[in-house]
Amino acid sequence: MADRLRSLLAGVFLACIGIAAPLTAGHTHPDSAAPRPSPPPAYTGPVSIAPTLPDGRTLRFIGVPAAPGGPGAAVAIRVTADIGAAAGAVDAFWGPDWPREIVVEITDTGTEFAHRTGLAGADIAAAAVADHIDAATRTATGARIVLAPGVLQISEQDFRIVLTHELFHYATRAVTDTDAARWVQEGVADYVARPAPAPGTAPVPDRLPADADFTATDPAQLSAAYDRAWGFARYLAARGGPDRLREFYARAAGAGHPDAGVALTQVFGATGRELLAGWRAAAER
């Protein structure tokens, strides 16, 4: 995948914890005390309803600019065309137990996007945010996917990947702990969103993914971080099946989760070293 899309997704993980705050890494990661922007303000503007999706969910737009033919309307058309397939991909992996209404907020300027999410940057395409998360009831209040005007600059395929990636974060927001490992969240979201690579094109890994990879500012390094997490998630699914990968996500990212390495051993019955060896062997075939 192009570095451009990886850069667009780079901003996504910063906002996907539900209150427009940077994800903390793991329980012992040095970035765990990183400063966080303020929660986004609750939306009170215009809304519109799109048709019901094939799985019975409804799609609600907020903030769509009214001008016919404007960029906001163009984004809404793209979302409406692709949201059914995106929801189908999430359903196929995660199951049907996630919000029946999908809320998408469309912004028409970078300034508005920054105001709505607490994030700024021309290369940020989208963010999944919420006003409040209640871990006890596993509910997210004010959850929505916020799209920046820049999403119109990417290809149709890349748009579908970004939308599906974000929709997975939206679907799992209420059951994902705020300090769950970044590589777990992003790797599994990419597993759901990205098509399988062509045979023989995956690089042979030299180590497991790590949250520190996602602190990179260089687009190529950040692209490699996503690719490494995605590749490992693909290997785990190939090794144990998609259901086992889903179990791992729930164990490693849910409330009261252990360290991701511990969750790997609990779910897959192998150490990180053993899993790396298996991943390398699979990539070399």
Backbone as JSON, one array per atom type, in Angstrom:
{
  "sequence": "MADRLRSLLAGVFLACIGIAAPLTAGHTHPDSAAPRPSPPPAYTGPVSIAPTLPDGRTLRFIGVPAAPGGPGAAVAIRVTADIGAAAGAVDAFWGPDWPREIVVEITDTGTEFAHRTGLAGADIAAAAVADHIDAATRTATGARIVLAPGVLQISEQDFRIVLTHELFHYATRAVTDTDAARWVQEGVADYVARPAPAPGTAPVPDRLPADADFTATDPAQLSAAYDRAWGFARYLAARGGPDRLREFYARAAGAGHPDAGVALTQVFGATGRELLAGWRAAAER",
  "N": [[0.84, -1.19, 0.0], [0.42, 2.26, -0.68], [2.61, 4.82, 0.62], [1.26, 7.16, 1.02], [-1.41, 6.47, 1.72], [-0.86, 5.08, 4.06], [0.1, 7.19, 5.57], [-2.2, 8.72, 5.72], [-3.75, 7.02, 7.29], [-2.24, 7.12, 9.52], [-2.96, 9.19, 11.2], [-5.31, 8.2, 12.09], [-5.1, 6.24, 14.15], [-4.49, 7.79, 16.3], [-6.82, 8.89, 17.14], [-8.65, 6.93, 17.68], [-9.39, 5.95, 20.16], [-11.66, 6.79, 21.34], [-12.13, 9.2, 22.68], [-10.96, 11.15, 21.23], [-8.23, 11.15, 21.78], [-4.64, 10.58, 22.01], [-3.63, 7.23, 21.53], [-2.47, 5.34, 24.25], [0.37, 3.27, 24.71], [1.31, 0.41, 25.82], [1.01, -1.24, 29.02], [3.49, -0.73, 30.13], [4.81, 0.93, 28.44], [6.91, 3.68, 27.49], [5.56, 5.85, 26.43], [3.17, 5.98, 27.72], [2.26, 8.0, 29.33], [1.75, 10.11, 27.72], [0.75, 13.42, 26.68], [-2.69, 14.37, 26.23], [-5.1, 15.56, 23.86], [-8.0, 17.7, 24.36], [-11.32, 16.28, 24.85], [-13.47, 15.9, 21.96], [-15.94, 18.36, 21.06], [-19.45, 17.8, 21.67], [-21.59, 16.94, 18.98], [-23.89, 19.16, 17.43], [-25.07, 19.94, 15.11], [-26.52, 19.89, 11.73], [-28.3, 16.96, 10.49], [-28.61, 13.98, 8.48], [-30.26, 11.21, 6.93], [-29.2, 8.17, 5.58], [-29.87, 5.43, 3.28], [-30.95, 2.19, 4.58], [-28.57, -0.32, 5.48], [-27.35, -3.42, 3.93], [-27.09, -5.28, 6.04], [-28.99, -4.49, 7.8], [-28.38, -2.36, 9.4], [-28.43, 1.21, 10.05], [-27.38, 4.2, 8.44], [-26.2, 7.24, 9.46], [-25.68, 10.55, 8.65], [-23.9, 13.37, 9.8], [-23.37, 16.85, 9.81], [-23.13, 17.25, 7.05], [-22.35, 19.31, 4.41], [-24.66, 21.51, 2.81], [-24.57, 22.32, 0.14], [-25.29, 21.4, -3.13], [-23.4, 19.09, -5.01], [-21.08, 19.85, -3.78], [-17.95, 19.36, -1.9], [-18.56, 18.01, 0.51], [-20.97, 16.69, -0.07], [-20.01, 14.99, -2.04], [-18.3, 13.34, -0.57], [-20.21, 12.1, 1.06], [-21.61, 10.63, -0.86], [-19.64, 8.81, -1.62], [-19.25, 7.43, 0.8], [-21.8, 6.29, 1.19], [-21.89, 4.55, -0.97], [-19.94, 2.68, -0.31], [-20.23, 1.81, 2.33], [-21.82, -0.41, 2.93], [-20.38, -2.7, 2.08], [-18.16, -2.36, 3.72], [-19.3, -2.63, 6.28], [-20.13, -5.26, 6.02], [-17.66, -6.58, 5.95], [-16.74, -6.07, 8.53], [-18.76, -7.33, 10.03], [-18.33, -9.99, 9.18], [-15.93, -10.65, 10.38], [-16.02, -9.76, 13.12], [-18.58, -10.28, 13.98], [-22.16, -9.76, 14.63], [-22.56, -8.14, 16.86], [-22.45, -5.14, 17.45], [-22.84, -1.52, 17.25], [-26.05, -0.66, 15.95], [-26.56, 1.56, 14.5], [-24.7, 3.56, 12.35], [-22.71, 6.3, 12.58], [-21.6, 9.0, 10.77], [-19.58, 11.74, 10.48], [-19.09, 14.52, 8.49], [-16.65, 16.76, 7.54], [-15.81, 19.98, 6.17], [-13.54, 21.5, 6.05], [-10.04, 21.63, 6.94], [-9.65, 22.91, 9.35], [-12.11, 22.66, 10.64], [-12.21, 19.87, 10.9], [-10.04, 19.47, 12.66], [-11.07, 20.8, 14.89], [-13.25, 19.17, 15.51], [-12.06, 16.75, 16.19], [-9.7, 17.12, 17.61], [-7.35, 16.73, 16.34], [-4.82, 17.57, 13.97], [-3.6, 18.14, 10.68], [-2.62, 17.77, 7.34], [-2.5, 15.27, 6.22], [-4.23, 13.57, 7.49], [-6.92, 11.5, 7.25], [-9.22, 10.5, 8.48], [-10.99, 9.85, 11.57], [-11.99, 7.97, 14.39], [-14.13, 8.75, 16.9], [-15.5, 9.46, 20.19], [-17.81, 10.83, 22.56], [-18.0, 9.92, 25.16], [-17.02, 7.03, 26.99], [-18.35, 4.21, 28.51], [-17.14, 1.86, 30.4], [-18.24, -0.03, 32.09], [-20.84, -0.58, 31.2], [-20.29, -1.1, 28.64], [-20.68, 0.75, 26.52], [-20.67, 3.4, 24.14], [-20.97, 6.81, 24.02], [-22.04, 9.22, 21.75], [-20.46, 8.29, 19.67], [-18.7, 8.29, 16.59], [-17.59, 8.38, 13.17], [-15.31, 10.55, 11.9], [-14.74, 12.38, 9.03], [-12.23, 13.83, 7.04], [-11.73, 16.52, 4.63], [-9.73, 15.65, 2.92], [-10.14, 12.99, 2.22], [-11.21, 12.78, -0.28], [-9.12, 12.85, -1.98], [-7.9, 10.44, -2.31], [-7.63, 7.16, -3.81], [-10.39, 5.1, -5.03], [-10.19, 2.46, -4.06], [-8.41, 2.79, -1.9], [-9.94, 4.51, -0.35], [-12.04, 2.8, 0.41], [-10.61, 1.06, 2.01], [-9.72, 2.75, 4.1], [-12.24, 3.53, 5.13], [-13.33, 1.04, 5.97], [-11.39, 0.22, 7.82], [-11.65, 2.27, 9.75], [-14.3, 1.82, 10.44], [-14.16, -0.63, 11.74], [-12.79, 0.14, 14.07], [-14.8, 1.83, 15.08], [-16.84, -0.03, 15.5], [-15.79, -1.62, 17.53], [-15.24, 0.09, 19.56], [-16.46, 0.49, 22.15], [-15.7, -1.76, 23.52], [-13.01, -1.84, 23.64], [-10.11, -1.28, 25.41], [-8.7, 1.78, 26.65], [-5.95, 1.79, 26.88], [-5.0, -0.25, 25.34], [-2.74, -2.15, 23.32], [-1.27, -0.46, 20.6], [-0.41, -1.73, 18.27], [-1.9, -4.03, 18.21], [-4.55, -3.08, 17.92], [-4.35, -1.64, 15.48], [-3.23, -3.51, 13.71], [-5.17, -5.57, 13.61], [-7.39, -4.12, 12.73], [-6.47, -3.43, 10.18], [-6.25, -6.0, 9.14], [-8.93, -6.65, 8.84], [-9.66, -4.7, 7.0], [-7.89, -4.51, 4.77], [-7.06, -5.9, 1.56], [-5.82, -9.22, 0.82], [-2.29, -9.68, 0.41], [-0.42, -10.02, -2.68], [0.73, -13.28, -3.59], [3.92, -14.18, -2.32], [4.86, -11.6, -1.95], [5.04, -10.54, 0.57], [7.22, -9.26, 3.04], [9.97, -10.92, 4.74], [9.72, -11.17, 8.15], [11.69, -9.59, 10.74], [11.29, -9.19, 13.37], [8.75, -9.02, 15.97], [5.75, -6.94, 15.83], [5.65, -3.69, 17.44], [4.59, -1.22, 19.82], [6.16, 1.06, 19.85], [6.88, 1.41, 17.24], [4.89, 2.92, 16.11], [5.3, 5.51, 16.79], [6.81, 6.77, 14.98], [7.67, 9.43, 12.74], [8.42, 9.63, 10.16], [7.12, 8.96, 6.98], [7.66, 6.53, 5.58], [8.65, 4.84, 7.58], [6.46, 4.76, 9.27], [4.61, 3.6, 7.58], [5.8, 1.09, 7.39], [5.39, 0.25, 10.02], [2.59, -0.12, 10.19], [2.35, -2.08, 8.21], [3.84, -4.18, 9.31], [2.37, -4.81, 11.65], [-0.05, -5.51, 10.47], [0.77, -7.67, 8.86], [1.53, -9.52, 10.84], [-0.9, -9.91, 12.14], [-2.28, -11.13, 10.06], [-0.79, -13.49, 9.86], [-1.35, -14.66, 12.37], [-4.09, -15.14, 12.07], [-4.0, -16.97, 9.98], [-2.68, -19.02, 11.23], [-4.28, -19.77, 13.48], [-6.89, -19.33, 12.72], [-9.58, -17.04, 11.84], [-11.43, -16.74, 13.97], [-9.89, -17.26, 16.23], [-8.1, -15.14, 16.1], [-9.89, -13.04, 16.55], [-10.62, -13.68, 19.17], [-8.15, -13.25, 20.37], [-7.9, -10.46, 20.0], [-10.02, -9.54, 21.62], [-9.11, -10.46, 24.08], [-6.58, -9.23, 24.36], [-7.1, -6.52, 24.04], [-9.37, -5.84, 25.44], [-11.27, -4.71, 28.36], [-9.37, -4.63, 31.34], [-7.27, -6.08, 30.3], [-4.42, -8.3, 29.79], [-0.83, -7.88, 29.28], [0.03, -7.6, 25.83], [1.77, -9.57, 24.87], [1.47, -11.6, 26.76], [-1.21, -12.21, 26.31], [-0.99, -13.26, 23.73], [0.32, -15.71, 24.22], [-1.59, -16.93, 25.86], [-3.77, -17.25, 24.12], [-2.81, -18.38, 21.72], [-1.08, -20.31, 22.54], [1.71, -20.25, 22.4], [4.99, -18.83, 22.66], [6.21, -15.44, 22.16], [8.64, -15.58, 20.77], [8.43, -18.1, 19.56], [6.22, -17.68, 17.93], [7.2, -15.69, 16.23], [9.17, -17.17, 14.88], [7.53, -18.99, 13.52], [6.07, -17.21, 11.93], [8.09, -16.14, 10.32], [8.89, -18.46, 8.97], [6.56, -19.02, 7.53], [6.47, -16.78, 5.86], [8.67, -17.21, 4.28], [8.05, -19.31, 2.66]],
  "CA": [[0.0, 0.0, 0.0], [1.21, 3.47, -0.81], [2.9, 5.55, 1.85], [0.23, 8.19, 1.18], [-2.52, 5.91, 2.5], [-0.36, 4.8, 5.41], [0.15, 8.47, 6.26], [-3.58, 9.08, 6.03], [-4.18, 6.2, 8.41], [-1.42, 7.41, 10.69], [-3.74, 10.0, 12.11], [-6.48, 7.47, 12.56], [-4.93, 5.56, 15.43], [-4.42, 8.78, 17.35], [-8.15, 9.31, 17.58], [-9.63, 5.86, 17.7], [-9.67, 5.4, 21.48], [-13.01, 7.11, 21.74], [-12.29, 10.57, 23.15], [-10.04, 11.94, 20.41], [-6.96, 11.26, 22.48], [-3.67, 9.62, 21.5], [-3.57, 5.93, 22.18], [-1.28, 4.98, 24.98], [0.88, 2.05, 24.11], [1.0, -0.73, 26.66], [1.07, -0.87, 30.43], [4.83, -0.32, 30.54], [5.45, 1.7, 27.38], [7.27, 5.01, 27.97], [4.62, 6.86, 25.95], [1.87, 5.8, 28.37], [1.84, 9.24, 29.99], [1.76, 11.17, 26.71], [-0.36, 14.36, 26.84], [-3.84, 14.1, 25.37], [-5.94, 16.72, 23.58], [-9.31, 17.69, 25.0], [-12.34, 15.54, 24.1], [-14.14, 16.72, 20.97], [-17.26, 18.83, 21.5], [-20.59, 17.03, 21.18], [-22.11, 17.52, 17.74], [-25.26, 19.66, 17.55], [-25.44, 20.5, 13.82], [-27.53, 19.21, 10.9], [-28.15, 15.52, 10.28], [-29.4, 13.41, 7.4], [-30.32, 9.75, 7.02], [-28.96, 7.43, 4.34], [-30.64, 4.18, 3.26], [-30.56, 1.09, 5.45], [-27.53, -1.18, 4.91], [-27.78, -4.8, 3.73], [-27.17, -6.04, 7.3], [-30.05, -3.93, 8.62], [-27.95, -1.15, 10.11], [-28.72, 2.48, 9.4], [-26.26, 5.13, 8.31], [-26.64, 8.62, 9.72], [-24.68, 11.57, 8.41], [-24.01, 14.65, 10.48], [-22.44, 17.86, 9.32], [-22.96, 17.24, 5.6], [-22.66, 20.62, 3.81], [-25.89, 21.43, 2.02], [-24.38, 22.71, -1.25], [-25.28, 20.27, -4.07], [-22.17, 18.98, -5.77], [-19.93, 20.28, -2.99], [-17.1, 18.26, -1.43], [-19.24, 17.22, 1.53], [-21.91, 15.79, -0.74], [-19.22, 13.97, -2.74], [-17.86, 12.38, 0.44], [-21.39, 11.33, 1.46], [-21.89, 9.67, -1.93], [-18.62, 7.75, -1.51], [-19.53, 6.62, 1.99], [-23.02, 5.53, 0.95], [-21.59, 3.49, -1.92], [-18.99, 1.69, 0.22], [-20.42, 1.44, 3.73], [-22.4, -1.74, 3.03], [-19.29, -3.68, 2.01], [-17.34, -2.18, 4.91], [-20.02, -3.26, 7.4], [-20.09, -6.7, 5.8], [-16.34, -7.07, 6.35], [-16.69, -6.06, 10.0], [-19.65, -8.41, 10.47], [-17.74, -11.29, 8.89], [-14.86, -10.93, 11.34], [-16.35, -9.46, 14.51], [-19.92, -10.72, 14.32], [-23.16, -8.7, 14.55], [-22.73, -7.43, 18.13], [-21.9, -3.79, 17.49], [-23.95, -0.58, 17.11], [-26.93, -0.82, 14.79], [-26.51, 2.8, 13.74], [-23.35, 4.05, 12.03], [-22.75, 7.76, 12.49], [-20.46, 9.55, 10.04], [-19.55, 13.21, 10.45], [-18.3, 15.02, 7.37], [-16.16, 18.13, 7.71], [-15.45, 20.52, 4.86], [-12.25, 22.18, 6.11], [-9.11, 21.05, 7.89], [-9.86, 23.55, 10.65], [-13.28, 22.03, 11.26], [-11.82, 18.51, 11.29], [-9.22, 19.58, 13.86], [-11.96, 21.17, 15.99], [-14.11, 18.05, 15.85], [-11.31, 15.57, 16.63], [-8.49, 17.43, 18.37], [-6.21, 16.35, 15.51], [-4.56, 18.47, 12.86], [-2.61, 17.62, 9.74], [-3.19, 17.6, 6.01], [-2.48, 13.87, 5.82], [-5.16, 12.78, 8.29], [-8.14, 11.33, 6.46], [-10.4, 10.11, 9.26], [-10.78, 9.51, 12.97], [-13.16, 7.46, 15.1], [-14.14, 9.41, 18.2], [-16.73, 9.37, 20.98], [-17.83, 11.81, 23.64], [-17.82, 9.25, 26.46], [-17.02, 5.57, 26.99], [-18.7, 3.6, 29.79], [-16.59, 0.5, 30.37], [-19.09, -0.93, 32.86], [-21.98, -0.99, 30.37], [-19.75, -1.34, 27.29], [-21.37, 1.64, 25.6], [-19.97, 4.62, 23.74], [-21.9, 7.89, 23.75], [-21.54, 10.17, 20.76], [-19.46, 7.67, 18.79], [-18.87, 8.64, 15.18], [-16.42, 8.44, 12.31], [-15.18, 11.9, 11.36], [-13.98, 12.36, 7.79], [-11.63, 15.09, 6.61], [-11.9, 16.75, 3.19], [-8.69, 14.96, 2.18], [-10.5, 11.64, 1.76], [-11.54, 12.83, -1.7], [-7.89, 12.84, -2.75], [-7.35, 9.09, -2.41], [-8.32, 6.32, -4.78], [-11.58, 4.4, -4.55], [-9.77, 1.31, -3.25], [-7.86, 3.26, -0.63], [-11.05, 5.03, 0.44], [-12.74, 1.67, 1.01], [-9.76, 0.54, 3.09], [-9.8, 3.7, 5.22], [-13.58, 3.46, 5.72], [-13.48, -0.23, 6.68], [-10.48, 0.3, 8.97], [-12.28, 3.11, 10.76], [-15.55, 1.2, 10.9], [-13.8, -1.64, 12.74], [-12.57, 0.88, 15.33], [-16.12, 2.28, 15.54], [-17.6, -1.2, 15.97], [-15.18, -2.2, 18.73], [-14.84, 1.16, 20.45], [-16.95, 0.34, 23.52], [-15.12, -2.95, 24.17], [-11.56, -1.73, 23.52], [-9.56, -0.48, 26.49], [-7.98, 2.95, 26.17], [-4.49, 1.59, 26.84], [-4.68, -1.46, 24.58], [-1.58, -1.97, 22.45], [-1.57, 0.11, 19.29], [-0.19, -2.67, 17.16], [-3.04, -4.95, 18.2], [-5.7, -2.38, 17.34], [-4.14, -1.28, 14.08], [-3.01, -4.72, 12.92], [-6.44, -6.28, 13.39], [-8.22, -3.26, 11.87], [-5.98, -3.6, 8.81], [-6.61, -7.35, 8.71], [-10.32, -6.59, 8.4], [-9.87, -3.72, 5.94], [-7.01, -4.59, 3.6], [-7.06, -7.17, 0.81], [-4.63, -10.05, 0.99], [-1.21, -9.33, -0.52], [-0.13, -11.0, -3.73], [1.65, -14.32, -3.11], [5.35, -13.94, -2.44], [5.23, -10.18, -1.84], [5.19, -10.14, 1.97], [8.61, -9.35, 3.48], [10.26, -11.83, 5.84], [9.86, -10.31, 9.34], [12.85, -9.79, 11.6], [10.84, -9.07, 14.76], [7.31, -8.81, 16.12], [5.39, -5.53, 15.9], [5.75, -3.04, 18.75], [3.93, 0.08, 19.84], [7.13, 2.11, 19.56], [6.91, 1.62, 15.79], [3.86, 3.88, 15.71], [5.71, 6.86, 17.15], [7.62, 7.3, 13.88], [7.11, 10.55, 11.99], [8.76, 9.42, 8.76], [6.04, 8.18, 6.36], [8.08, 5.17, 5.24], [8.74, 4.07, 8.82], [5.09, 4.56, 9.75], [4.04, 2.61, 6.69], [6.34, -0.21, 7.8], [4.76, -0.13, 11.29], [1.28, -0.68, 9.87], [2.52, -3.32, 7.45], [4.31, -5.23, 10.22], [1.24, -5.2, 12.49], [-1.0, -6.19, 9.58], [1.33, -8.96, 8.48], [1.47, -10.43, 11.98], [-2.31, -10.27, 12.33], [-2.6, -12.11, 9.02], [-0.17, -14.77, 10.23], [-2.1, -15.23, 13.48], [-5.35, -15.66, 11.53], [-3.69, -18.17, 9.2], [-2.25, -20.06, 12.17], [-5.34, -20.24, 14.36], [-8.2, -19.04, 12.18], [-10.09, -15.72, 12.19], [-12.07, -16.73, 15.28], [-8.84, -17.17, 17.24], [-7.61, -13.76, 16.07], [-10.89, -12.23, 17.24], [-10.45, -13.97, 20.59], [-6.93, -12.56, 20.81], [-8.19, -9.03, 20.11], [-10.84, -9.33, 22.81], [-8.28, -10.71, 25.27], [-5.46, -8.29, 24.44], [-7.53, -5.13, 23.99], [-10.55, -5.61, 26.25], [-11.1, -4.17, 29.7], [-8.58, -5.47, 32.23], [-6.45, -6.97, 29.48], [-3.02, -8.48, 30.14], [0.1, -7.44, 28.25], [-0.26, -8.27, 24.56], [2.58, -10.78, 24.78], [0.82, -12.61, 27.6], [-2.42, -12.61, 25.6], [-0.59, -14.13, 22.63], [0.57, -17.05, 24.75], [-2.85, -17.48, 26.36], [-4.7, -17.58, 23.04], [-2.2, -19.2, 20.68], [-0.3, -21.38, 23.14], [3.1, -20.16, 21.97], [5.67, -17.61, 23.07], [6.49, -14.51, 21.08], [9.76, -16.11, 19.98], [7.92, -19.2, 18.73], [5.34, -17.11, 16.91], [8.05, -15.04, 15.24], [9.77, -18.21, 14.06], [6.49, -19.49, 12.63], [5.75, -16.15, 10.97], [9.21, -16.1, 9.37], [8.83, -19.66, 8.13], [5.44, -18.87, 6.61], [6.81, -15.76, 4.86], [9.73, -17.72, 3.41], [7.55, -20.38, 1.79]],
  "C": [[0.87, 1.24, 0.0], [1.42, 4.15, 0.52], [1.85, 6.62, 2.1], [-0.92, 7.66, 2.02], [-2.07, 5.6, 3.91], [-0.31, 6.08, 6.21], [-1.25, 8.93, 6.62], [-4.09, 8.29, 7.22], [-3.4, 6.51, 9.67], [-2.16, 8.26, 11.69], [-4.9, 9.28, 12.72], [-6.24, 6.9, 13.94], [-4.84, 6.54, 16.57], [-5.78, 9.09, 17.93], [-9.09, 8.16, 17.84], [-9.93, 5.34, 19.1], [-10.99, 5.89, 22.04], [-13.19, 8.5, 22.3], [-11.28, 11.48, 22.47], [-8.73, 12.16, 21.12], [-5.96, 10.29, 21.89], [-3.76, 8.31, 22.24], [-2.33, 5.84, 23.03], [-0.87, 3.6, 24.53], [0.5, 0.83, 24.9], [1.15, -0.31, 28.09], [2.43, -0.33, 30.83], [5.52, 0.53, 29.5], [5.76, 3.1, 27.86], [6.34, 6.1, 27.48], [3.3, 6.83, 26.71], [1.38, 7.05, 29.08], [1.81, 10.4, 29.0], [0.57, 12.09, 26.9], [-1.46, 14.08, 25.83], [-4.6, 15.39, 25.08], [-7.28, 16.59, 24.28], [-10.29, 16.86, 24.19], [-13.02, 16.44, 23.09], [-15.49, 17.19, 21.48], [-18.36, 17.98, 20.91], [-21.18, 17.73, 19.96], [-23.56, 17.96, 17.92], [-25.78, 20.2, 16.22], [-26.44, 19.66, 13.05], [-27.24, 17.73, 10.73], [-28.96, 15.12, 9.04], [-29.29, 11.9, 7.48], [-30.07, 9.15, 5.64], [-29.76, 6.13, 4.39], [-30.09, 3.14, 4.23], [-29.55, 0.19, 4.73], [-28.06, -2.6, 4.72], [-27.9, -5.6, 5.02], [-28.21, -5.47, 8.25], [-29.65, -2.71, 9.41], [-28.36, 0.09, 9.33], [-27.47, 3.34, 9.42], [-26.78, 6.54, 8.5], [-25.47, 9.56, 9.49], [-24.95, 12.77, 9.29], [-22.98, 15.59, 9.88], [-22.25, 17.88, 7.82], [-23.29, 18.63, 5.04], [-23.8, 20.5, 2.81], [-25.69, 21.71, 0.53], [-24.36, 21.5, -2.18], [-23.98, 20.26, -4.87], [-20.93, 19.42, -5.02], [-19.12, 19.09, -2.5], [-17.77, 17.4, -0.37], [-20.21, 16.23, 0.93], [-21.17, 14.68, -1.47], [-18.72, 12.91, -1.76], [-19.03, 11.5, 0.86], [-21.74, 10.28, 0.41], [-20.91, 8.5, -1.86], [-18.93, 6.83, -0.33], [-20.74, 5.72, 1.74], [-22.76, 4.34, 0.01], [-20.79, 2.35, -1.29], [-19.3, 1.17, 1.61], [-21.01, 0.04, 3.88], [-21.33, -2.82, 3.01], [-18.4, -3.58, 3.23], [-18.0, -2.85, 6.12], [-20.02, -4.77, 7.25], [-18.76, -7.3, 6.22], [-16.21, -7.11, 7.87], [-17.56, -7.17, 10.57], [-18.98, -9.78, 10.32], [-16.66, -11.65, 9.9], [-15.34, -10.84, 12.78], [-17.68, -10.06, 14.94], [-20.88, -9.53, 14.35], [-23.28, -7.81, 15.79], [-21.94, -6.13, 18.16], [-23.02, -2.83, 17.11], [-24.74, -0.75, 15.82], [-26.99, 0.45, 13.95], [-25.06, 3.22, 13.57], [-23.45, 5.55, 11.8], [-21.46, 8.24, 11.83], [-20.59, 11.06, 9.99], [-18.61, 13.66, 9.34], [-17.93, 16.47, 7.63], [-15.71, 18.66, 6.36], [-14.19, 21.36, 4.88], [-11.35, 21.47, 7.11], [-9.29, 21.63, 9.28], [-11.04, 22.92, 11.38], [-12.95, 20.62, 11.72], [-11.0, 18.55, 12.57], [-10.08, 19.92, 15.07], [-12.79, 19.98, 16.45], [-13.35, 16.89, 16.49], [-10.16, 15.88, 17.57], [-7.23, 17.08, 17.62], [-6.06, 17.34, 14.37], [-3.51, 17.85, 11.96], [-3.27, 17.34, 8.41], [-3.29, 16.15, 5.6], [-3.38, 12.99, 6.66], [-6.49, 12.71, 7.55], [-9.37, 11.14, 7.32], [-10.0, 9.84, 10.69], [-12.08, 9.0, 13.55], [-13.12, 7.99, 16.52], [-15.46, 9.12, 18.92], [-16.65, 10.39, 22.09], [-17.56, 11.18, 24.99], [-17.88, 7.74, 26.26], [-17.36, 5.09, 28.4], [-18.27, 2.15, 29.76], [-17.52, -0.49, 31.07], [-20.24, -1.47, 32.01], [-21.57, -1.29, 28.93], [-20.54, -0.55, 26.25], [-20.5, 2.86, 25.32], [-21.01, 5.66, 23.36], [-21.28, 8.85, 22.74], [-20.48, 9.6, 19.84], [-19.75, 8.03, 17.34], [-17.53, 8.52, 14.46], [-16.4, 9.83, 11.7], [-14.26, 11.85, 10.14], [-13.49, 13.75, 7.44], [-11.83, 15.28, 5.11], [-10.88, 15.97, 2.35], [-9.05, 13.58, 1.7], [-10.87, 11.62, 0.28], [-10.3, 12.73, -2.58], [-7.31, 11.44, -2.94], [-8.2, 8.26, -3.36], [-9.54, 5.65, -4.17], [-11.2, 3.23, -3.65], [-9.25, 1.76, -1.9], [-8.95, 3.85, 0.26], [-11.79, 3.9, 1.13], [-11.93, 1.08, 2.17], [-9.85, 1.44, 4.31], [-11.16, 3.58, 5.91], [-13.76, 2.18, 6.52], [-12.61, -0.27, 7.92], [-11.12, 1.1, 10.1], [-13.56, 2.49, 11.3], [-15.26, 0.09, 11.9], [-13.53, -0.96, 14.08], [-13.9, 1.34, 15.93], [-16.88, 1.12, 16.16], [-17.09, -1.72, 17.3], [-14.86, -1.17, 19.79], [-15.23, 0.9, 21.91], [-16.32, -0.83, 24.25], [-13.6, -2.95, 24.06], [-11.04, -0.79, 24.6], [-8.72, 0.66, 25.93], [-6.47, 2.76, 26.12], [-4.11, 0.29, 26.14], [-3.56, -1.16, 23.59], [-2.0, -1.44, 21.07], [-1.45, -0.93, 18.19], [-1.32, -3.7, 17.07], [-4.23, -4.29, 17.51], [-5.53, -2.14, 15.85], [-3.93, -2.5, 13.19], [-4.3, -5.44, 12.62], [-7.37, -5.44, 12.52], [-7.78, -3.38, 10.42], [-6.28, -4.99, 8.28], [-8.04, -7.36, 8.17], [-10.46, -5.76, 7.13], [-9.09, -3.97, 4.66], [-7.13, -5.92, 2.87], [-5.77, -7.93, 1.03], [-3.55, -9.64, 0.0], [-1.04, -10.4, -1.59], [0.85, -12.03, -3.19], [3.11, -13.94, -3.34], [5.78, -12.51, -2.29], [5.45, -9.74, -0.4], [6.66, -10.28, 2.38], [8.77, -10.36, 4.61], [10.51, -10.98, 7.09], [11.13, -10.62, 10.12], [12.51, -9.65, 13.08], [9.33, -8.91, 14.77], [7.0, -7.31, 16.11], [5.48, -5.0, 17.32], [5.1, -1.68, 18.69], [4.89, 1.22, 19.51], [7.21, 2.4, 18.07], [5.97, 2.74, 15.36], [4.16, 5.3, 16.17], [6.52, 7.51, 16.04], [6.9, 8.46, 13.2], [7.44, 10.45, 10.5], [7.7, 8.54, 8.1], [6.43, 6.74, 6.04], [8.15, 4.29, 6.48], [7.34, 3.79, 9.38], [4.36, 3.54, 8.88], [4.5, 1.21, 7.08], [5.71, -0.68, 9.1], [3.39, -0.75, 11.04], [1.42, -2.02, 9.15], [2.96, -4.47, 8.35], [3.15, -5.73, 11.09], [0.2, -5.97, 11.68], [-0.5, -7.58, 9.2], [1.26, -9.97, 9.61], [0.04, -10.86, 12.25], [-2.74, -11.3, 11.28], [-2.02, -13.48, 9.35], [-0.95, -15.43, 11.36], [-3.42, -15.83, 13.0], [-5.11, -16.93, 10.72], [-3.32, -19.33, 10.12], [-3.42, -20.64, 12.96], [-6.74, -20.05, 13.84], [-8.68, -17.66, 12.62], [-10.75, -15.66, 13.56], [-11.04, -16.61, 16.4], [-8.24, -15.76, 17.27], [-8.59, -12.83, 16.77], [-10.81, -12.44, 18.75], [-9.23, -13.26, 21.15], [-7.19, -11.07, 20.96], [-8.98, -8.75, 21.38], [-10.03, -9.5, 24.08], [-7.23, -9.62, 25.45], [-5.9, -6.84, 24.53], [-8.75, -4.82, 24.85], [-10.24, -5.06, 27.63], [-10.33, -5.15, 30.58], [-7.64, -6.41, 31.52], [-5.04, -7.15, 30.06], [-2.14, -7.81, 29.09], [-0.17, -8.23, 26.97], [0.53, -9.55, 24.39], [1.99, -11.92, 25.59], [-0.43, -13.13, 26.89], [-2.1, -13.52, 24.42], [-0.39, -15.56, 23.11], [-0.72, -17.71, 25.22], [-3.73, -17.98, 25.22], [-4.09, -18.56, 22.04], [-1.29, -20.29, 21.23], [1.15, -21.4, 22.72], [3.69, -18.85, 22.46], [5.85, -16.69, 21.87], [7.6, -15.01, 20.18], [9.28, -17.23, 19.04], [7.02, -18.68, 17.61], [6.14, -16.39, 15.83], [8.69, -16.06, 14.31], [8.75, -18.78, 13.06], [6.12, -18.49, 11.55], [6.84, -16.07, 9.91], [9.14, -17.29, 8.41], [7.71, -19.55, 7.1], [5.76, -17.87, 5.5], [7.85, -16.26, 3.86], [9.25, -18.81, 2.45], [7.25, -19.87, 0.39]]
}
